[in-house]
Amino acid sequence: MDAGIAFETERLRLRQWREADDAPFAALNADAAVMRYFPAPLTRAESDAMADRCRSLIAAEGWGFWVAERKADGAFLGFVGLHKPSAALPFAPCVEIGWRLARHAWGSGYATEAARGALAYGFGRLGLDEIVSFTTLANARSRAVMERLGMREDAVGFEHPAVPPCHPLRPHCLYRLPRAAWQASGA
Ligand SMILES: CC(C)(COP(=O)(O)OP(=O)(O)OC[C@H]1O[C@@H](n2cnc3c(N)ncnc32)[C@H](O)[C@@H]1OP(=O)(O)O)[C@@H](O)C(=O)NCCC(=O)NCCS
């Protein structure tokens, strides 16, 4: 497969970031609907810095939060992929699966499709034993993706250390997918 392309799914290409992704990524990060479950939308500088971090981590590790691009027209949809969280999370060390798509790309199954490919990459190529995902309690769309992937919610959630105490977004749920459960699902 091409240097920058990690893998393809039926409708998507998951790849390394390019400079041309910065503008649509900034638009997505400035959209209040997309950023509803984050403390605040991102400024252009914050968005560019996040794209740079994603790009550097993929360059260093060979994997990360990849750009999800639609094969049919090359459109930038957002990111989906794997990441080692840097925050001091109570269940660290771990590898999380995460996603953030532009509003126009919701409701088409793209996040779940890309995430299935990312799970196969994580369990298959990286040989991970477990992949986790987490989000603030009210983020129903993100939780629905986790459930479609066969992830199971831990009985006890956690307070995200990067969100200020008493902030309504601080309580999080944690979903886990052990390698054996992924294999048993026949994915
Ligand atoms: C979380 C997020 C990626 C989920 O996106 P999504 O579009 O709801 O999820 P999917 O891509 O899996 O699409 C599923 C929907 O597409 C529909 N769909 C349409 N065509 C489909 C197809 N061909 N195949 C599968 N599903 C399809 C499904 O029925 C489902 O619809 P529903 O939500 O009405 O039940 C998106 O809401 C987002 O980017 N949110 C902002 C960022 C964020 O909160 N990230 C998570 C932080 S932890």
The ligand as an ORCA input file, in Angstrom:
! r2SCAN-3c Opt
* xyz 0 1
  C     -18.948     10.381     17.292
  C     -19.183     10.470     15.785
  C     -17.898     10.142     15.032
  C     -20.284      9.476     15.421
  O     -20.697      9.667     14.102
  P     -21.981      8.877     13.566
  O     -22.218      9.341     12.187
  O     -23.082      8.980     14.558
  O     -21.507      7.353     13.584
  P     -21.295      6.373     12.343
  O     -20.374      7.004     11.380
  O     -20.953      5.063     12.900
  O     -22.733      6.360     11.650
  C     -23.813      5.695     12.244
  C     -25.114      6.232     11.661
  O     -25.061      6.175     10.231
  C     -26.215      5.455      9.732
  N     -25.865      4.890      8.407
  C     -26.271      5.419      7.233
  N     -25.735      4.739      6.213
  C     -24.985      3.753      6.750
  C     -24.206      2.714      6.187
  N     -24.062      2.575      4.865
  N     -23.560      1.870      7.032
  C     -23.676      2.007      8.358
  N     -24.420      2.978      8.953
  C     -25.071      3.853      8.141
  C     -26.513      4.499     10.849
  O     -27.842      4.030     10.770
  C     -26.322      5.402     12.069
  O     -27.403      6.285     12.154
  P     -28.050      6.755     13.573
  O     -26.969      7.496     14.295
  O     -29.187      7.600     13.161
  O     -28.402      5.494     14.294
  C     -19.622     11.903     15.392
  O     -20.853     12.183     16.025
  C     -18.613     12.971     15.796
  O     -17.617     13.176     15.114
  N     -18.891     13.670     16.915
  C     -18.055     14.790     17.358
  C     -16.719     14.371     17.891
  C     -16.825     13.458     19.082
  O     -17.660     13.666     19.964
  N     -15.940     12.462     19.102
  C     -15.892     11.504     20.151
  C     -15.182     12.009     21.312
  S     -14.973     10.751     22.534
*
